[in-house]
């Protein structure tokens, strides 16, 4: 281990931050001259471990272990003793998992093999290389790991054709290459294209290099930063202001495998209550019970499906959480029941700051003080900061007993029938200070299973504070009603926070640019574990124009969370604003969301088992679509997938009249709205890394002229999609048959998952799962309806099957060998519709062509 006279450290803020009680580091990409920079730059000894290797550079250590054949953990310490082995993000079972390795010691390097990976450290430089078993380099140090006091930096080689995705809902394009990013949860009202950091710290990214993918997760809760080639065009780097060098490597090679591996490491999203996938209406604020009732009644009167109504801080007494203003909401329990009777789920905001109101009969303050549940200043006094209620105190969510106290505060609201809760301002936001948050020396008292009891400065806990707030809420609700799935919406979070809450992208603006920015933000959130994510439909800050709100509602139909929300003193933003003509368009898309609910809920259940997000970039489904295997999304940045089957293609500049190209992966496609098969033209492909033309290949495209009232959506050939009759809320039982829409093509299949939508009875097999498949050709089509798995009974008695791209009236039609006469051929739409009886054992539908 050597000390270097000259070192460089990619860092993130100006020195002026020191006077603001913020981490004191230099401008991103700056180089500093230092005499105390410690660089681990050669190997003095190495020891085989049962699942890896322990490499030494003097007293410094690099420990590399295999948790699975395809998941590695790398820990680095400048001292002989490793930091505490604990994590807020990584599941205990994953962190202590172990895969057997084969030790390898050679003259120039030392390392080990798993069944799929070759790991080595260069003896002369200590630089780490991870390759596949064929010798293909996946990850390689560009420089030795560096420490500068408590700070550290890790440098990796950045191949020319490698692209990077993730880091949560950062601003900018989907691809992070060329950008620099900070992980420091920050209240960024009216954030814009250059705003960074934002509300979340998710230090995980997925790298794709010509179709081979890996993931890297830096498990460090301090302020961290990532530089993808700005400091050095040939290297990316990451580091932190303090805390451990502790990162995980997750190998694909396909990107979907990386996402699944990250979910194995940090946890899965629980299956949400089905109503949370419905349309949600909110604003800051519905000021009175009468106004909230008016909005709910208008939804039902205008036949606009809706499942949730939100109340922001003004329903409280002086903005104090867990209170109700009796003057504006005089009969609150009755009002909650009234909404339930109308099939609305009420969601209440409960900011984490507790009003500093001693001796005023404010129970959250009194019980919190009695239980010693608030964070403290270094001198032992309780920290007080100004937020919405004025002077406020802050729960110490690093203490298990404090989280339990917090969770119990929801009892009365939950008993009264409130359905869900919204944890806002939990970065934590503090007003009237330059840092926008607590001082970094505020003291947290960690008392948490898996951690050694100790005190920690806020500098260490800040990024995980919002996640632990949402955890306290989620676990509290689960304790209060063990048989009901909680719904929690959080603004700030950390890696692994998907275990406790859904999220949204924060205080966006009512502009066309923010509508454009929302798609890559949501896609990167999905890749970072947060499938259940949305944005404020119509924009939060400012007033939306009628066309902007219409287009946002259209695109929002295909986002996991579908919530219309705006701020105080802006124009109304409910779906009817602007008149009957635009309301009809918006209603049509909201209605389609509800018809599509069986598909959406099936995707949510898939996500809860696998970690694969509902809303996906194209490359997640089509990693090899381009000739040079660069991610297809780089050519079609406005497009995204909902599940494996739907491709949504909003205009890249929806406010402009210019036509644009929709780029299709190399399979067949159908128009979602009409069922017509798409006749596309070959598209000239370009290598993104070099700009070189690749010639006309398998990619196809069509030209589209944007329209305010229409959103282009396409269905992958070979899809079988389930649809339901229209309802006004997910609590309403659909009346009519289940519809299966069949889009013939290669690998034709589909699936359906159903349960009661709210309880955990599905864990006892009280669910319904069906798989479908089909074969088609010139002679006809065969559709197989699988036997039902699980004991949940379907709401339908019949199945209406519509087959698209059907050219003429059929010949013989049988189901389970019996003739079917209930059918209709639509010559103009080239579709055939057949009605089948529902059978638990399933059956085979055979259609012969004339």
N, C-alpha and C positions, 0 to 999 in steps of 0.2 A: 504494500500500500504506500503510495507516494503522495506528497503534497506538491501541487503544481503552482508555479509562480503566476501563470496566466490561465485563466479558465473562463468559460462563458456559460451563461445560464439564461435560458429564455424565460422571461418573467413578464409580469402583466400590468403593473400600474406605475405611475410616477412617484418620485420620492416624496412629493407633497402629501401622500397618503399617511405618512408617519404622524403628521400633526393632526390627522383626522381620526386617529385611533384605529387605523386599518393596516393590513399587512404592508410592510414597507419593502417594495421591490421596484425594479426598474422597468422602463418601457419595453413592451414586447419586442423580442429580437435584439435588445441591446446587449453589448458585451461588457463585462466588467473585469478589471484587473484586481486580483486578490492573492494574498499570500497564504490563506487558510483553506483554499479549496482542496478537498480530499477526493482523489480519483482512484477507483479500484481498477488498476491497469495491468496486473499480472497475477498469476496463480502461484501461490507458495506451497499449497497442499490441497489434497482432495480426498474425501471419504465417501465410500458407497453407503447409501441408505437403502432400506428395503423397497422404497418407492421413488428413488431419485439419487441425488448427489449433493454433498455439502462441500462447497469450494471455498478456500480461504485465500485472502490476500493479507498476510500478516494477521492482525486480529480481526480484520473485516471478514464478513461472510456473505456468500451468495448461496442460498438454499433453493434448489429446484426440485420439485416433487410432482409426481403424476397422481392426480385425483382419480382420473379415468384414463383410458388409453388415449383419449383425444383432448383431455383437459389438464393443463399444467398450472402449477402455482410457483411464482418466483418471489422470494423474499430476500432483501438485501439489508445488511446492517453494517455500519462503519465501526461498530464495536463487536466484541466477541459474543455478547448476549443479544439475542433477537428481542425485538419489542414484544409486548404482550400479544398472544395469539387469540384475538377476539375480533368479532365483526358485527356491525349492525345490519349488514347487507347480505352476507353469504350465509346460507342455511348451514346449521351445525352439521347435519349429515353429509352435506357436500364438502364442507371445509375439512372434515376429518376422514373423508373417503380416501381410499388408497388403491392404486393399481401396481401390480408387480412390475419391476423394471429389470433390464439386463445392464449391468455396469460395464462401461467401456473406458479403458484408460490407454491412451496412445502417447507417443512422444510429444506430439504437438497439441493434443487436446484431450479433454476428459469429459465424460458425460454418461448417457444411458440411452437405451432403446425401449420404446413401448411397441405394441403391435403395429402402430400407425405412424409413430414419430421417432425422429432421431434428434437427440438433444446433446449439445456439446458446448463447452467453454474453452476458448483458446488459451493455452497455458501462457503464451507470451503477452497477451493483452487482457485476458479475462472476459473478452467479448463473447456474448451468448449467441448461438445459432440454433434455430429450430427448423428442421427439414422434414419432409415426408420420407417414407422408407425407400423411395426411389431416388433420393438425393436432391429433390427440388426444394430450394430454400424458401421457407415461408416467412420467417422473421429473423432479423439479424441486427445485432447492435452496430450502430454507426460509430459510437465512441464509448468509452467506459462510463459506468454510472458515476455521477458526480454529487458530492455533498458540499454545501456551502453553509456552514453552521447547521441550523436545523433544517434548512431547505435542501432539496435534492432535485436532480434532473436525470432523466433516462432518454437516450437517443437511439433511434432505430433507422436503419436504411429505408429509403422510400423509393421503391422501383418506379420507373417512369409511368407504367401502365396501372399502378395501384390507386384505388379510390376508396374513400372513407365515409362511413355513414353512422348515424347514431348521435350520441351526446345529448339525447333528449330534444326539447323543442327550441333549439337554437335558431337564430335568424339566418337567412341566406339560402343558397341552393341546397338541394338534397345532399350533394357531394361536399364533404368538408375539406377536400384537398385545396391547399392554398390559403386556408383561413387559420386564425388563432382564436382560441376560446377559453373563457374562464369559467370555473365551477365555483360560484359563490352566490347562494340564493339571495335574490335582490328584488325588491318591490319596484318594478319598472313600469309605472303608469305611462301610457301612450308610447310604449316602446316602438322603435322604428328600425329601418334596415340595418343600421350600424350599432344598435343597442346590444351590449353584452357587458356583464352577465345578465341573465334573466332569472326566472323564479325557481329553477330546479338545478340540482347538481347530480347528473347521472354520468359518471366518468367511464362510460363504456362505449366502444365503437366497433363496428364491423368493417373489416377491410376486404376488398375484392380485387384480385389480381388475375385478369384473363380467365375468369370463371372459377378460380380457386379462392376460397374465403376462409378467414379466421376472425375471431373476436378477441379484443383485449379490454380487460376491466381493471382499472386502478382502484383498489379498495382503500381509499384515503379520504377522510371526511374534512380535512383542512381545505383551505382555498387551494385549488389545483388549477393547472392550465395545460392546454394542448396547443401545439404548433405543428400544423401539417404543411411544412415547406416554406414558411415565410422567412424564418431565420436562415435556413439552409435548404436550397432547392432539392437536395439529395437526401434529406433526412427529415423525419418527424420526431417530435420530442414531447415528453410530458413530465410534470413534476408538481411539487407541492411546497407550501410554506412551512410545513412541519409534518410530524406523523411518520408512519412507516412506509418504506418502499415495499409494497405488497401488491403484486398484480397477477392476473390470471390470463392464460392463453387458452382459447377455445378453438379447436380445429373443426372445419366443415367436413369435406371440402366445399359442399354446397352451402349457400348462405342460409337456407332454411335450417340446416343442421346447427349452424352457429347460433341462431336465435333460440333453438330448442336447448342447446347447451347452456346458454346464458340463463334461461329459465330454470334449468336444473340447478344452477349455481345459486341464483338469487330468489327463486320462488315463482310460483304461478299466480296468475290473477284468479281469485275465487269466482265461481260462476255467479254472475250478478243477478239481482232480481230482474225479471223480464221487463217490468215497467220502465226500468232505467234505459232501455233501448228505444222507448217511445219518444214522441215529441215533448219537449220541456219548455215552459214559458217562465221568464223571469224578468225583473228589472230592479235597478236600485233607484227607487223602491216603490212597491205597492204600499202606499202610506197608510191605508186604512183597510179594515175588514170589508167595508162596502166596496172599495175599489178592487180588491182582490176577488171578491165574489162576482163583481161585474165582468172581470176578465174571464173567469171560469165559465160563467153563464153564456158569455158571448161565444166562447169556443164551442159549447154544446149547441147553441142556437144556430150558429153558422156551419155546423157539421164539420168542424176542423178537428180531426183526431188529436188528442193530447192526453198525456199520462201524468204530468207533474207540473206543479205550480210552486215557485220559489218565493220566499220572503227574505229580503235583505235586512240590513241592520235597523231600519226604522220601525220595525215591529216591536223593538225592545224599549225599555225605559232608559233614556239617555244613552243609548247604544251599548248598554251593559249586557254581555252574554248571559243567557239562561234567565232572562226576564221577559215579560210581556207587558206592553203598554195597554193598560186597561181602558184608557180613554179612546184609543183608536182601534183596539181589538177587544171590545168589551165582553164578548162571549167566546173566548178563544177555544175552549174544549168543544163547545157546540159547533163552532166554525170548522174545526178540524174534522169532526164527524160529518158535517154537511158536505165537505169536499170529498170525503171517502164515499159517501152515498152517491155522489155524482161521478165516481170513479176517477178522482184526482188524488194523486199522492202529494202530500205537502212536504217540501224540503225547506228546512230552516238553516240560516247561517248561524254558526257559533264560532266567532273568532276566538283565538286562544288567549288573548289578553283578558285579564280579569280586572274590572274596575277597582281602583284603590279606594274603597268606601268602607272604612272601619266604622263600627258602631252605627251603621245605618240599616241593619237588618238585611244586608245583602249576603245571602247564604254562601255563594261560591267564594267570596272573599273570606268570610268568617271561618268556614270549614277548611279552606285552603291554608289559612294562617294557623289554625289549631293543629293541622296535620303537618305543618312545616313543609308545604308543597311548592314554594316559590323559589326561583333562582335568586342568588344573592350577590352582592358586591364583595370585593375582596376583604372588606372589613367586617363581613358577617351580616350587614344590614340587607334588607330585601331590596332588590333592584326595582326602581320605579321608572317607567318611561311613558311618554305621552302617545296615545293612539286614539281611536274613535271615542271611547268614553271619557277621554282626558287622562289624568294620571292613572297608570295601570301597572299591575304586577303580572308575572309570567310563570306558569307552571314549569316545574323541572321534569320534563318528560323522560329524562335519562334514569329516573327512579321508578321502578316497577310499582311501588306503592302509590306514587303520585299519578301514574297513568290509571291505576285502578280508581283512585279518587275522582279523576277527571271523567272517566267512563260512567261512574255512578251519577254524575250531574245530569245525565240525559234521562233519568228514570221518569220524571213527570211528563216530559214531552213524549217519550216513547209510549208510556202508558196511555196518554191521550190520543195516540194513533198517528203521530207524526211519522212519516215514512223514511226520511233520510235527512242527512246533515251535511253541511257545507263548511269545511274548515278553510277560511280565507285568512289573509294577512299573516301567514305562518312562516315567513322567511326567517326570523320574525321581523315584521315591519315596525319601525319606531319613528314617530314624527319628529320634525324640528331638530334633527341632528344630521350632520353631513354624511355620516356613514349609512343612514337609513335603517340602522339596526342597533342591537345592543352593543355596548363596549366589549371589546375582545377579551377583557379580563374578568368579565362577569363569571361567576363560579357555578358550575353544575356539579352535582354530587352523584356520580355513577353508582347505582345500586341495582344491578341488572344481572340475571342469570347468564353465565358465560363470560362475564367481565369480573376483574378484580375490583372490589369497592375502592373508589378513589375520587378525588376531585379533578375536574377538568375545566380549562378555560373555555369561554365561548368560542374562541378561535378554532377549537377542535370540534365543537358540537354544532356550530352554526348550520352547516350543510345538512345535518341529519335531524335537526330540530323539528322541521315541518313534517317529516316522515313519522317521527315518534309521536307527534300530535295526532296525525291521522291514525296511527296504530292504536293510540289510547282510545280514540273515538270508536274505531272498528271493534276492538276487543271489549270495550265497555258495552256496546250495543249487543254484541254476541252473548255477553254475560247476562244482560237483561232479558233477552229473548233468544234463547239458544236454538230455537227451531226456525228462526226467521233470518234470511240472508240480509246483512246490513248493506246499506248504501251510504258511502262516504265520498264526497268530492273534495279534493285538496288542491291548493294552488302550488305550494312548495313541497318538495320531496327529495329523496335520495334514491340511489340504486336499491332495488328490492321493495320500494314503496308500493309497487303494484300488488303486493300481498294484502294491502289494507284499503286502498282507495282508487277511485277513478280520478282523472285530472282534466284540466283544460289549460289553454295556452295563455291565460291571464288577460290583462287589460289592453286588448287590441283596439284598433281604431276603425271607424266606419268609413273606410276608403277601399277603392278597388285594389290598391296595392296590398292591403292587409288580407283581402280575400285571396289574392294570389299567394301570399306568404304562408297561408294557413296549411296548404296541402303538404309541402315539405316538412313543416313543423310536426304535423300529425303523423306523417310517415316515419320520421326519425324517432318520435316518441314510441311508436309501435315497435320499431326495431330495438328500442331501449327498454323493453319490458312492458310499456304502458299501452296496451291495446285499447283499453276503455278510456278513450281520450276524445276531446272535442275542442271547439273554439266558441267564442261568443258570436253566434249567428247574427249577422247584420252589423257587427262591430260594437264595442263597448263605449269608446270615447267618441263623442260627436254624434250627429244625427245621420242616419242612413237615407240615401235617396230611394225612391220606390224601386228603380231598376236594380240597384245594388242589393237591397233586401231580397228581392225576388231571386236574383241569381245565387245569393248566398244560401237561401232556403233550398234551392235546387241542388247545389253541390252538397249541402249539409245532409241531404237525405242519405248519402252514402258514407257518412262519417259515423263512428261508433256512438259518440255522445252527440245529441241533436238538441242543443239548448239555445234559444233566442234570449239574449240578455243585453241590456244597455244601461247607461249610467243616469244619474240624476240630472235634471234640467235639459235633457235631450228630448227630441220628439218621440212620440209613441212609436213602438216598434213591433207591435203584435201583427200577426199575419194578415189582418184585414186593413191595415193602414194603407191608404192610397186609393181605396175604392174597390168596387165589386170585380172589376176586370182583372186587376193584379191579384186580388184575393183568390180568385178562381184558379189562377196559375199556381199560386203557392199551395192552395188546398190540394191540388192534383198531386203535387210531389209529396206532401205529407201523407196523403192517402196511400200513395204507392209505397211509402215506407212501411205502412201497416200491412199492406198486402204482402210485402216482402219479409215480414217478421219471421216466418218459419226459417227462412234462409239465414237471416241475421242471428237468430237465437242459436241455430245450429253452429254458426261460426263462433259465437261467444262460448259455447260449450267446447268446441275444438280448442280454442285458445286456453280455456281453463285446464285442459289436459296436456297441451303440447307447448304452450308459449308462443305459437305462431300467431301473429297479430291478425285482426279482422281486416283492417285497412293496410294494404301492402304496396310497396314499390314493385314495378314490373319485374325487376331482376330477381326478386324473391321467388317468383313463379317460373320465370324464364331466364335462368342464369346464363344460358348458352345461345341466346337469341341472335346475337350479332356475330359477324364473321370473325372479328378479333376477340370476341367474348367480353367486350367492355359492357358495363351495365347499360341496358337499353334505355333506362330513365334519363341518361345524359342526353339522349336525342329527343326525348318526349317528356320534358320536365313537368308539364302540366297534367300528365296522365297518372292514374293510379288504379290499383285493383281493389275490389272488395271481395275478399276470399279469393279462391282460385278461378272463379268463373265470370266475374263482372269486371269490365274495363270501363272506367269513367274518364271522359276526355273533355274537360272544360277548356274553353279558349285560353291560351296563355295570356292574352290581354282582353278580357271579356267586355270591357267598356268600349273597345275599338271595333269597327265594322270589318276589319280585314279578315279574309279567309285564312284558314290555317290547316296544316296537315295533321291527321290522326295517324300515328304509326302503330301498326299491329305486329305483335309477335307472330312467328311463323306457324300459326295454326289457323283453321277457319274461324270466322266470326259472323255473328248475327246481330241485327239491330234489336236492342232490348225492347223498344217500344212497339215495334211492328212485327217482329219475328222474321223479317226478311233477311235472307242471306246476303252478306256484304260482298259486292264485287269490287275488290280493291286492286290497285295497280302496284307493280314492283317499285320499290323505293331505293334510291341511291344511298348506300350506307357509307359512313365516314368513320375512320378510326379516330376516336376522341383524343387519344394520347399523342398522335402525330399529325392529325388533320388530313392524312392521306386518304384518297378515295379508295374504297374497297370494291367498287363495282356494284352492280345490281345483284342482290342476293335474295335470301328468303323473306326479308322484311317486306311488308306491304303497307300501303297508306291510301287514304282517301282525303280529298279536300272538303272542308266544311266551312260554310259561311255562318258565323255566330248569330244567334237570335236570343233575345232576352228571355223569351218564353220557352226555350228548349235547351236541354242539356244532352249532348250525345253520350249514350251509354251502349255498350256492346256486350254480347254474351259469347263466351268461348265455345266453339263447336265441340260437341261431346259432353255438354252439360245437361244435367237433369235438375231443375230448380223447383223447390216447393213454394207455393203461394197459398195465402188464406183469403177468405172473404173479408171484405172491409169491416172494421170495427171502429168505434170511437175512442176506445182505450184497450190496452192489453188485458184489462180485467173483464172485458166483455167477451163472452163465449161466441166464437164465430158461428154464423148460421149458414151452412151450406157445405159443399164438398171441399176437400183438399184438392188443390190444383197442382199437377205436375206438368211443367213445360219441358218438352224434350227437344233439344237442339242437336240433331244427329251429327256425328263426327267420330274421329278416332278416340279410343279410350272412353267411350260414353259411360258416365256414371254420375251418381249423386247420392245424397244422404239427407236424413231428417232426424232431428233430435227434439223431443218435447218432454216437459214435465210440468209440475204445477206452477212453476215460475217464481216461487217465493220461499219455499221451505228447503230443508236439507233431506227430504224424503228420497231424493234421487240417489243418495248414498246407500240406501237400502234397496236399490234396484227398482224404485218406483219412478221409472222413466220409460220413455218410448224411443227406440232407435230403429231406424229402417234404412237399409241400403238399396240402391237402385242401380241397374246397369242396362245397357241396350246394345244391340248390333243392328246395323242397317246395311242395305245394299239394293241392287236393282229389283230383287225379288220381293222386298218388303222390309219390315222392321220387327224385331223381337225385343220387348221390354220386360225385364225381370224385376218384380216387386218382392223384395226380401221379406222373410218372416220377421214379425215384430220381436224385438228384444226388450225385456223389461216388462213391468206389470202396469204401467200407466196406460189408461184407456184413452183413445183418441176422441177428439170432439167431432170428427166427421164419420159419416156412414158410407160415403161414396168418395171415389177418387176421379177427378176429371182430368184426363190426360190430353194435352194438346201437343201434337207433333208438328214441327215447322219444317219448311222445305219439302212439303208433300205435294206432288204435282197433279194428282188426279184422284178421283173417288176410289176407295179401296176395293179389293176383292173380298176375301174372307177375313173376318175379325173374330178371334176367340180369346177367352181369358180362362186359364186353367182347363182348357179343352172345351169350354162351353161357348156357344155363339153369342156375340154381343151385337145388339141391334141399336143401342142408344149411341148414335154417333152423328157427326156433322162435318162435311167437307166444305171448306171455304175456298172457293176457286181463286178469288181475288187475292187472298192473303197467303195462298199456298199452305194451308194448315188443315190438319185433321184433328177433331176433338172427339174423344170417346169417354163415356162414363162407365166406371167399373165399381163393383161392390167392394167395400172394405173387408179384407180377410186377414185375420191374425197370422195365418200361415203364409200370406202373400200369394204369389202366382205369376204366371207367365202370359203376357199379352202378345199375341201373334197377329200381325197385320200383313196381309199379302197384297201386292200391287196387282192391278188388273193387267 
